[in-house]
Amino acid sequence: MKTRGTKFTTGHFVLATARRSSRNTSYRALKVPTPAVSPVFHSEGLELMTSVPSKNIWVKRQQCPCGDWNCYVTCEGDVEETTVASQLEKNETFQSDSMVSPYVGMVFKSDDDAFEYYGNFARKNGFSIRKERSRLSPQLGIYKRDFVCYRSGFAPARKKSTAEHHRDRKSVRCGCDAKMYLSKEVVEGVSQWFVVQFSNVHNHELLEDDQVRLLPAYRKIQEADQERILLLSKAGFPIHRIVKVLELEKGIQGGQLPFLERDVRNFVQNRKKIVQENDALLTEKRENDTMELLEACKVTKEMDGEFVYDFMMDENDKVENIVWSFGDSVRAYTLFGDVVYFDTSYRSITYGMHLGVWLGIDNNGKTILFGCVLLQDETARSFAWALQAFIRLMKGKCPQTILTDLELGLKDAVRSELPSTRHAISIWNIQPKISSWFFLSLGPRYPELKSMFDDLYHAENADDFEHRWSQMVSLFGLGSDKHIALLYSLRASWASSYMRGYFLARMATSTYLKSVESFLKAICCAQTCLRSFFEQVGSSFNFLNQLHQEMQYMLTKTCIPIEEHARNFLTPFAFNDFQHELVLSMQCALSEMPDGSYLVHHYKKMDAERLVIWIPENEQILCTCKEFESSGMLCRHTLRVFILKNYFQLPEKYYLSRWRRESSLIFYDNQGTQTNDDGWFQEFQSLTETLLTESSITKERSNYVRRELPKELKRLISEVRKIPSEVRKIPESDGAAMDLTLSPSS
């Protein structure tokens, strides 16, 4: 033990360790700092438990898809938060090591700064402090502050209690004289606090670092931990299991939390009565706000005939599920609905409802909203109803591919309700779960598992996948692991060797998933009620009000005529991908086979050959990498063959309408032909085609178009809106792009 001063007496200090238990969690409150320009989440779990919540609180699902309530998965960013917290702790330690002992004459800007500084000094030296006395004057307000050691003074004598179970707790105060006194002075109109007395002489033992953190002054449950504790307590978790969950989530050893198990117990007990009193009020609020949301849908439908919604009532005639979509979303789905991402990762703990959001990607690579649903539960029955309702709202059109999270109930619903749709699970939804499942159990061997899993995901074919899978399971002894069994049973939905050829339109990428997460955070900010959430969804994504985005001029890199030709058809987003493959095609070598097909490979890598089949009769080209089938963009292997065949322009069928830029500007009548009302279309088409072509040539022309085109488009679109909706209705197509926004800058 460390000691300070000349005298000391034995103090009373008890260390308590958290009891160990199996880990268990279901949902985690998401807390994100608030930037100045966009709405984000606010954690209000404490408010939920202490009063009737005025805000809608969204949390991210943490229940493991294996279905075991003793198992959980961490949310994206947990590891980063832990790393940041560790770094902050290191910084604090460094600052403490370099901290100067207070001295008479030391100056602080405020008494709070002085108290914080003295508190940090005390923690470094094995004790804590408290505020003792202050003195007040009419001119200066508080002008004297006394800060003392937590063991300063003596406890007043107590009358003996007659209670049967009275506990006679001994006071820790022993008359310690360590102190820091301050006085306020006004110097040139600025208030400053000066240290007028300081003593660091203690008459008691000072604590080591692993003990001082458990003094009452430092055993504070931060707001984020309070929210988590209350959520777990409401879910029925016992106190010792709550402590274990917090330790696991923070990645720390048992007993290393900045508070004790008894602190958690006291915190929960103090609020239990308030929670029980508010349950009835929460139920009433949930029912009222749900009906208000339904009324908002009805009002929106009256104002906008193209808005669509549906709902289902339970046996008590209360709204159980509700789904809606805006007119712009339905029109966008007609053109971009070939691939849909269905996100079900968020839940409102205020209303006990689960949020589902259908999203897509447009021809400029931007995330687009197709529809939203609120469900009472996450059963296969509820998911099936949601998918049925969504297809009804989208006029019966099913997507080619649907991307979801790893969720068994949702998998069953997709299979039953969308039998012709391919179901895919993005690897970016699986990787965080791999970390949660195996990081702690494998310890230092986890990086090796992660590397093997990444290689396995990119296996060339199913046989290679099966071989690598068996090796991985055998090497790490995972033959009986339930998570490995779950992943293997779903391998056809996530492994590249099985999914090759699924049309994904660049949606199974980390960039797109980050865009989705950003969009969800924007619509799931803390709202006062479900109606406000409904309005937030409507305002967060408006297809026709994004004309302020910048144009992007497109420079050629190869001087190959194919590239120049492609620039006239593709949006900047699609052209960048095309250009990337075209450049890489220059590094490909090829050899012709007797049947007219070609073996194509990188000039330095002979083991990554692709077979390209060329059918000259109808200019059909196929590659075993199936990039065109997956993204709608030709791969480097096929482009290499086209160059060999002396093609200066690609057949236009290889420029999918979903990626064409002029497709964004075409309107159709009911027969699918271009319409011309009062001559607006010819003017619209002529203007945009001319300016878009000019903008792609030089930066100067791009800057001019950026200034002038939005003005003209706004004028012309105002004329378009005057045309009756039944005249400018857009028919279904093969996935052609439809967007009235300008191409975003990179």
SENUNU-445840 format. One record per residue: z, y, x of N, C-alpha, C in turn. Coordinates in steps of 0.1 Angstrom, whole numbers, plus 5000, padded with zeros to 4 digits. Layout:
ZYXZYXZYX...
REM end
This chain:
500049885008500050005000500050125009499350235004499350355012500550445008501050515017502250605014501950745018502550845012502450985016503851045015504151135024505451205024506551125030507851175028508951115035509851025027509751045013510550965005509750894994510150774990509350704979510350614972510050584960510750484952509750394946510150284942509250184936508850224922507550234920507050264907506750134899506350144887506050034878504550044875503849934878502349934876501949794873501249774863500849644858499349634858498749534864497349504864497049394854496049424846495549324836494149284839493849154838492449114840491849064826490649094824489949054812489748904811490048854800489848704797488348674797488048564803486648524803486248444791485048464786484448394775482948384776482348304767480948304767480348434762479148464767478548594764477948584750477948694743477448694729477148844725475948864720475648994716474448984707474249094699473049084690472249214691472849334690472149454690472849554700472049644705472549734715472149874711473049974710472650104707471950164719470850234715469950294726470250434727470550484739470950624742469950674752469250784748468250844757468450994757468451044769468651194770467651264763467951384758467051464749466251564757464951544758464151644765463951764755463351874761463251994753462051984743461051894746459851904739459551784729460351684729460051574720461351504715461251454703462451394697462651254704463951224705464351094711465551034703466050924708467150854702468450934705469350934696470750974699471650864694472550824703473550724698474650784691474850744679475950794670476850684665477050584673477850464668479250504665479850594673481150644671481250714657480350794654480350864642480250764630479450654632479250554622480650494618481450474628482750414625483850504621483750624624484850714621484650804609483450814604483250884591481850834586481650874573480350844568479250904576478350824581477350884591476350984584476151094590475151184585473751164591473751074601472451044608472050904607470750874607470250744607470250694622470950584625471150534638470350414641469450424651468550314654469050244667469050104666469450024678468349934681468249884693467249794698467749654698466949564692467349424691467749364705468849284705469249224717469549074715469349024703469548884700468448804706468848694712467948614719467048534710465748524712464848454703465148304702465948254711466248104710467148074698467748184692468548164679470048144682470448124694471848104698472548234698473648254690474348374690475248394702475348284710476048304723475148354734473848384731472848424741472348554737472048634747471548774744470448804755469648904752468748954762468949104764468749154776468949294779467749374775467949494771466849584767466249644780464949684778464249744790465049864794465249874807465949994812467449964816467949844811469349814814469549804829468649734836468749714850468749854857467749934852467650074858468950154856469550144844470750214841471850174850471950034852472949984861472750034875471550034880471250084893471650234895471250314885471650454885473150474885473850394877475250404877475850364890475350264896475850224910475650334920474450394919474150504928475050624926475350654914476250764911477650734916478050604915479350564920479350584935478250544942478150554956478250704960477550784953477550934956478950994954479650944944481050994942481950954953481750824958482550784969482250864982480950894984480550974996481251114995481151174983481751304981483251304983483851194979485351184980485651174995484851095002485151075017485051205024484151295020483951425027484751535020485651505011486351605003487451675012487551805011488551875018489851885010491051865017492251875009492452015005492952034992493252164987494252244997494052374997494952455006495252594999496252655003496652784997495552885001495052954991493953054993492552994989492552864986491252804981490852864968489552894966489052964954488152874946488352894932487552814923487052914912485852884907485252974897486052964884486652854881487452834868488552744870489452744861490552644862490152504859489052484851488552354849487952294862487252384870486652334882487852294892488852374891490052334900490652204896490852184883491452064878490551944882489251954880488351844884488351814899488451914907488451894921489751834925490851874920492151814923492251674918491651654906491651514901490851414910489751464915488951374924489751354937490351454942491251444954492351344951492951354940494051264936493551114936492451094929491950954928491650894942491150974951490850924964492150894972493150964968494450944976495450854969495050794957495950694951496850744941496650854934497450894923496650974913497251014902496551094892497351224889496751314882497451444879497451474865498251574861498251614847498551764847498151834836498451974835499851994830500652074838502052094835502252224827502052334832502352464825501252564827501252654818500252764819500952894814500553014819501153134814500053224809500353304799499353384792499753534792498753624793498953764793497953824784498253934777497254004768495954044775496054084788494954144795494054034801494653924807493953824814493753694806494453684795494553554789495353454797494953334799495653244808495453284822496553314829496353354843497153274853497953174848498653084857498352944852498152844862497952704858498752624869499552524864500252434872499752294870499152234881498752094880499752014889500251894884501251824891500851674891501451594900501351454901501751394888501151274884501451214872502851164871503551154883504951104883505951224886505451344883506251464885507351464873508451524877509551534866510151404863511051414852511751294847511551284832511551164827511351144812512651184805512551254794513751294786514451164781515751184780516551074775516151044760516050914757515650864743516850804736516850834723517850764715517450624713518450534714518250394712517750364698516650294697516150264684516850144678516950144664517550034657516549924653515249954656514249864652514449724659514049624651514249484656513449454668512149504668511249464679510949584688511949674690511749784698511549744713510549804719510249774734510749894742511649874751512149974760511349984772510350074772509450094783510050194793509950154806510550234816509450344820509850464822509050574825508550564840507350614842506850614856507250744864507750834856508150964863509350944872509251004884510350984893510651114901510251234896510551354902509651394914508451334914507551364925507251514926507151574938506951714939505551754943504551664943503151694947502651784936501951894940501451984930500452074935499752144926498752254930498852364919499352484923499552594914498352694916497852744905496752844906497152974899496453084904496653214897495253274896494953344885493653404882493753554886492653594893492553734897491053774894490953904890489653964888489154034900488053994906487554054918486154104915486054244915484754314912484254264899485154254889484754214876484454074873484753984883484453844882485853774883486153684873487453614874487353494884488353484892488453374902489853314901489953184905491253124905491553084920492753124924493253104938494353004938494352914948495452824949496652904956497752914949498852984954499952894960500052774955500952674961500352534961500552454971500052324972500952234980501252114975502052014982501451884979501351804990500851664989501951564993503151604991504351514995504751434982504651304983504951214972506251134976507051104966508251024968508050884962506850834961506550704955505350644963505050524961503950454967502650504961501650514969500350554964499450434963498550424954497850304951496550294959496150164960494850134967493750164957492450164962491350204953491150114941491449984943491249884932492349894922493449964925494549984915494450124909494050224916494150364911493150374899492150304899491150314888491750274875492850204875493450154863494650234858494850354865495850444860495350504846496250534837495850584824494850694824495050784834494150904835492750864837492450754844491150714847490550604838491450544830490950434821490450494808489250554810488550624798487450534794487350514781486150444775485150554772484050544779482950644777482350624763481650734759481050734745480150614743479250584753478350474752479050344750480150324758480950204756481650194743482150314738482750314725481850264714480550314715479550274705479350124705479250074717478949934719480149844714481349894717482549814713482649814698482349934691482449934677481449854670480249854675479149764670479549614671479949574682480349434684481549394675482549494674483649464666483249444651482349534647481949524633481149394630480549334641479849214640480749094640482049114642483049004642483448954656483049024666483448974680484848994683485648894688487048914692487049004705488149064707488249164718487949104731488348984735488148934748486648904750485948874739484448854740483748984741484249084735483649214737483749264751484849244757485049274771484049194780483849064777482948984785481549034783481149064771479749114769479549244777480449334777480349454785480149434799480949334804480849304819479449244822478949154813477649094815476549194815476649284805475549384803475549484815476749514821476749604832476549534845476549394845476249324857477449334867478649334862479849344871480749224869481649204879482549094878483649114868484349004864485449024855486549114860487049194852488149284855487749414862486449434863485949554871485549664861485749654848485449764839486449874842486049994839486950114841488050124830488250024823489350014813489749874811490949854804491549724803491249664789491449534788491349474775492249534764493449574768494349634758493849774754493149844762492549964758491449944748490649844749489649814739490349774726491449694727492149654715492749774707493349864715493949984709492850064702491750084709490650164704490150114691489949974690489349914678490349924667491649894669492649894659492850034653492750144661492950274656491850314646490650244647489550284638489250184627490050064627489749964618489950014603490950084601491250124587490150224582489650314591488550404587487250334585487050224593485850144591485850084577486950024573487049954560486850054549487450174550487250274540485850324538485050314549483750374548482650274545482950144544481950044541481350064527482250094518481750114504480850244503481250344511480450464511479050444518479050364528477850334535476850254526477450164518476550084508475950174498476750264493476250364483475150454489475450494502474450584508473150514511473250384514472050304517471250294505471850264493471050244481470450374477471150484477470650614473469550664482469650644495468650694504467350604504467550474501466350384499465550424487466250464476465550504464464850644466465550724475464950854478463650834486463650734495462450704503461350654494461650574484460650534475460050644467460950744463460450854456459550944465459950954478459051024487457650964488457650834488456350764488455550794475456150804464455450834451454950974452455751064456455351204457454151224467454251154478453151164488451851104482451950994474450750934468450151034458450951114451450351214442449651324449450151364461449551464468448351424476448351294481447351234489446951104483445751104476445350984470445050864479444850894492444550784502445850724508446950784505448250724510448550604502448950494508449250364501450650314505451250254496452550194498452850074489453849994492454249884484455649854486456349794477457749764479458149634471459249584474459749464467461249484463461549444451462949454446463649324447464949324449465749204449466249164435467049064434467449014421468349114414468949214421469749324415468949454413467649444413466749554411467049664421467249624433467449724444466249704454465849814460464649804469465149714481464349604483464649514494463749544506462449554504461549584515460549694510460049784519459149884516458149904527456849914524455849934534454950054530454450124540453550234537452550264548451450334545450450374554449750494549449350584559448750704555447250684555446550774548445050764546444350764560444750844569444150844582444350714589445550654587445850524593444950414588444650414574443850314568442450334573441950454574440550474580440450434594441450464602441450424616441450274617442250204609442250054609440949994606440150064597438850014594437950004607438250084617437450094629438150034641439450044642440150004653441049884650440949824639441949724634441549584640440749574650440349444655441549384663442449464668443649424675444849504670445949434667447149504661448349464669449249564672450549524678451549554668452349444664453349454654454749454661455349574662456649584669457749574659458749484662459849464653461249474661461249564671462349564680463549654676463349734665464349834662464949814648466249844647466949824634467849944632467949984619468850094615470250034612471250064620472550014616473250094605472750214602473250294591472850224578471650174577471150114565471049964565471249904576471149764578469749714575468749794579467349754577466549744590465549654590464849634602463449704601463049774612461849844613460749764619459549764612458349704617457249814618456549824629455549924630454249854635453149874628451849824632451149934640450649904652450049994660448749944666447850034670446549994676446250084688444950074692444550154703443150204700442850334702441650394698440650394710439450454708438450444718438750534730439750614729440250694741441550634747441850514743443050454749444350504744444350574733445650634727446150534717447550534716448250454706448050524692447650444683447450494669448350414659448850474649449750414639448950364627449150234624448550184612449450174600450750154602451650144591453050114595454050124586455450104589456050014577457049944580457749864570459249864574460049864563461449844564461849724557462549634564462949504558464449484558464949404549466349384548466849284558465949194562466349094572465149054580465348964590464248924599463848774597463948724585463548594582462048574581461648454582460148424581459648474567460448464557460048504543459748654543460648734549460448884550459248924558459148854570457948884578456648844571456648734563455448694556455148794545456148854538455848954528455249074535455849114547455349234554453949224557453549104563452149084567451249084554451649014544450849014531450649164526451649234526451549374521450749464530450849444543450049514553448549494550448149364549446749334547446249394534447049394524446649454511446449604513447349674520447149814522445849844530445549744539444349764548443049704541443149694528441949654520441449514523442449424527442049284528441549244542441449344551440849314564441949264574441749144579442649084589442249114603443149134612442749164626442349034633441549054644441148944652442348884659443148974664444348934672445549024668446748954668447949034665448949004677449449114683450349104694451749124688452749044692454149054687455049024699456349044696457449004705457648854704458548804712458848664712459848634700459348604689460148594677459648474668460448364667460048244660459748264645460548344638460248374624458948444622458648534631457448614630456248524634456448434643455348334647454948254635455948204627455648124615454948204605455348324603454748414593453348444596453048464609451648494613450748364610451248254614450548124612450248104597451148134588450948114574450148214567450348344571449648454564448348504570448248474583447048524590446448404598445948304590445548174597444248194606443448294603442248324611442548414622443748474623444048564634444748494645444348534657444948484669446248554672447248474675448648534678448848534693449148654698449448664712450848734714451448694725452748754729452548814743452748944744452549014757453548964767453048944779453848904790454949014793454649144789455549254792456749244782456649164771457749134762458549014767457948934776458648814780459448834793458848914802459548934815460948984815461349074807462749114806463649004802463148914793463948804789464148704800463148684808463348594820464448634829464548764831465648824839466948794832467048824819468348804812468748654813467848564811468148424810468548364824467948404835468048334847468648414859468748544858469248624869470648584874471548564864472948534868473048384872472448304864472548154867471948114880470848174884470148134896470648214908471148324906471648414917470548444927470848414940469848454950468448384949468448274941467148204939466348264928466848364921466048414910464748474914464648554925463348614929462348504932462748384937461748284939461248234925462148214915461648174902460748284896461048404897460248514892458848514898458748484911457448484918456648364913457348254911456548134907456148154892456948214884456548244870455348334869455348434878454148524878452948454882452948364892451848294896451348194885452348134878452048044867451348114856451748244853451148314842449648344845449348354858447948384861447148264865447648144861446948014865445548024859444647964867443147974863442847894850443447774849443147694837444447624832444247554821445447484815446047374824445147304831445647194840446447254851445947364857446647434867448047484862448047534850449247584844450247474843449847354837450747244835451347194848450547194858450947144871452047244877451747364877452647464882453947474874453847454861455047454852455947334856455347224857456247104861456947124874456147184884456747214897457947304896457847414888458847514886460047454879459847374869460947314861461747224870461047144878461647044887462447114898461847214904462447284916463747344912463847404900465047474896465947394887465547274884466447194875466547244861465447294855465447354842464947264831464947134833464347044824465047044810466347074810467047074797467347214792466847314799467147454795466347494782467147544772466547584759465447694760465647784769464747894771463447854776463447764786462247704792461547624781462247554773461647474762460947564752461547684749461047774740459747834746459747874758458547934764457447834765457747714768456647614769456047584755456847584745456347564731455447674727455547794732454747904729453747944739453447854749452647884760451147924756450747874745449347904740449248054736450348124734450348254729450648364740450948314752451348414763450648384776450348254779449848224793448348254793447948324804446548364806445548254805445948134810444948024810444647974796445647994786445347954773444848074764445148194768444748314760443448374765442848324775441548384780440548384769439948494766438948504755439548564743440948584742441448654730441048804731440648864721440249004721441549084720441849164731443049234732442849384734441549424737441249564738442149654746442549594758443349664768444749694762445249624752446549644746447649564753447349454760448349374767448649424781448749554783449049614796450349684796450949704807452149774808451949924804450849984807450550124803450650134788449950044781449950054766451350034761452049934766453449904761454350024763454150094774455050214777454650324767453350334763452950424753453550394740453650264736454250224724455650254723456350234734457850254735458050404734457250484740457450634739457250674724456250624718455950654704457150614695457650494697458750444689460050534690460250574703461350664705461250794698459950844697459750964690459950954675459550844669459750834654461150784651461850724660463250674657464350764662464050894663465150984666466150994655467351044658468351044648467951134636467751074624467451154612468551154602468651244594469651254584469651154573468451104570468251004560466950934561466650834553465450754554464250844551464450944542463351034538462951114550463951164558463651234570462851144580463251024581462550924589461050914585460850904572459550894566458751014570459351134569458551254573458351264588459251214596459051214610457851124614457751014608456650924610455350994607455251064596454051134592453651244601454651314607454351424615454151384630454651264634454551224648453151184651452351144641451051094645450051134634449351244637448351304628447051294635446151214630444851184637443951314638444051394627443051504627443551634633444751634638445351754643445551754658444751684666444951664680443751734688443151834682441951894688442251974700443551994703443952074715443851994728443651864727443651784739442451824748442551804761441551844770440451744771439251804773438051714776438251664790437551554793437551504806436051484811435651554822434351534827434351404835433151334835433051204841432051214853432451184865431651184876431151044880429951034884429450904888429850874903429950744906430450704919429450624927428450564920427650464927426150514928425750604919424350654919423450534914424050434907423250334901422850374887421650354883421150404870421950344859422550224860423350164849424550254847425150314857426350394856425950524848424850584852424450714845424150684830423550564827423250534813424550504806425550434812426750414805427550534802427450634810428150764808427750834795426550804791426050864779426650804766427150684768427650604756429150604755429850584766431250544765432150664766433350654760434350754761434850754775435550864780436050864793436950754796437850714787438750594789437950474792436950444783436150324785435250334798434750454800433850464812434650444825435850484825436650464837436850314840437050234830437150094832435850034836434750074829433450024833433050064847433350184851433050234864433850154875435050124872435950044881435249904884434849844873434149714875432849724882432149834879430849844886430949864901431949944905432249964919432649824926433449754919433849624925432749524925431749544916430549444916429849454929429949574936429249584949429849494960431049444957431749354967431549204964430649184954430449044949429248984955429348864960428148784964427848684954426548644953426248544942425148454948425148334941424048234945423548174932422248164931421648114919421647964918421947904907421947764905420647714899420347584900419047534896418747564881419847574873419547594858419447744855419447834865419347974862420648054861421747984862423048044861423448094876424548164877424948214890426348194893426648164905428048154910428348294917429348364912429648494917431048494923431248554934432648554940432648684949433948714953434148824962433648774976433048874983432348834996433348775006434648805004435648745013436448635007436348604994437148504988436248404981436148294987435248184982435948104971437248114970437948024961438148084947437548204944437648264931436348284925435548174925434148184919434248194904433248264899433048264884431548224881431448154871430148104867429548204856428348264859427748354850426448294845426448284831425248214825424348324820423048314823422048424819421048354810420848414798419848364789418848474787417748474793416848584793416148614780416048504771415348524759415948634750417248634749417848744741418848824749418648824762419448904772420948884770421248754768422648714766423248674780424448724782425148694795426548664792427048554799428348504797429048474810430348504811431048484823432348404820432648314829433848224827435148304828435148424833436348504833436648564819435648564810435748614796436348754795436048834804436548974803435849044791434649024789433949094778434549044765434848924763435448864751436848924749437548954760438949004760439049154757438249234764438349374764437249444757436049374756434849444751434149524762434549504775433849564786433349464795432149484800431549384810432349384823432349254828433149244841432249264853432849264865432049294877431049184880431349054875430448944878429148954870429248994858428049014849427249134854427949234857427249354862426549334875427049244883426349214896425049134893425049054882423848984879422849084873423249174864422349274859421649354870422449394880421849474891420849384898421149254900420249164907418849154899419049164885417849154877417149284875417549384883416849514883416949584870418049574863418349644851418749784854418049884849418450024850419350074839419150004827419950034816420449904810421749894806422249774800421749764785421549644780421349634766422449704758422049774748423049854741424149764733423849644731424849554724426049534733425949564746427149554755427949684756427549784748428449894746428949884732430149824731430749804718430949934711430749934698430950064691432350104691433350014694434750054695434950144707434150134717434350214729433350334730432450344721431450454722432050584718431650694725432150824722431550884710430150864708429550924696429950864683430450734684430950674671432050754665432850824673433950904668433451014659432251054659431751174653430851144641430651014637429750984626430450954613430051014603430550984589429550904582429950824572429050744564429350764549428250724542428450724527428750584523428850564510429250424505428250324509426950354512425950254516425950234532426850304539426950294553425950374561425250464554424250554561424950694564424350764573424850894577424650994565425651074562425551164551425151304556424651384547424251524550424551604538425751674539426151764528426051904532425051974526424752114530424452144544423952034551423452054564424552044575425852014571426952014581426751904591426251794587426251684596425251704608424051754605423151784616423751884626424351984620424952084629426152024637426951944630428051884637427551794648426551704645426151614655425451684667424551774663423851854674424851924683425851994677426752064685427551974695428151864689429051784697428251704707427151654704426351574713425951654725425551784723425151874733426351904742427451944736428551984744429251874751429251754745429851644752429051604764427751604763426951574774427051674785427151804781427251904792428651894799429651864791431051864797431251754807430351654806430551534816429851564829429151674831428351694843429151764854429751874851430551954861431852004855432752034864434052084859433852224853432952304857432752434851432352424837431352334835430852314821431952254812432752164818433952104811434952214807435152304815436152414812435552494800434252524801433652604790433752524777433452394777433552314765434952304759435852304769437252294764437652414756437152524760437452654753436752664739435452624739434552654728434552544717434652414722434452304712435552294702436852314705437852314695437652414684437152534687436852634677435852584667434752534673433652484664434052364656434752274662435152154655436052184643437052274646437952314635437152374623436152454626435352514616434552404608433952314615433152214609433952114601435152084607435951984600436552044587436752174587437152234574436152224564434852224568433752194558433752054554433951964564433951814560435051784550436251854552437351824542437051864528436051954526435651994513434851894506434251804514433451694508434351594501434051554489434851454482435051334490436351274489436651164498435751044495435351024483434550904480433150914486432751034490431451054496431451024511432651064518432751044532433550924535433650824526434450704529433750624540434450564549433850494560433950344558432850264558432950124556433450044568433749914566434149834577433049814587433449794599432449774609432949674619432149654630432549544639433649594649434249704646435349764655434849894661433949964655433450084661434550184662434550274672435550374674435350484664436450534659436350654650437550744653437250854658438250954662437751094663438451184657437951324657438751404667439351334677440051404687439151414699439451504708438751514721439351414730438651374740439051274750440151334758441251264760442451314767442151314782442651414789442551424803443351314810442951264821443651164828444951224834
REM end
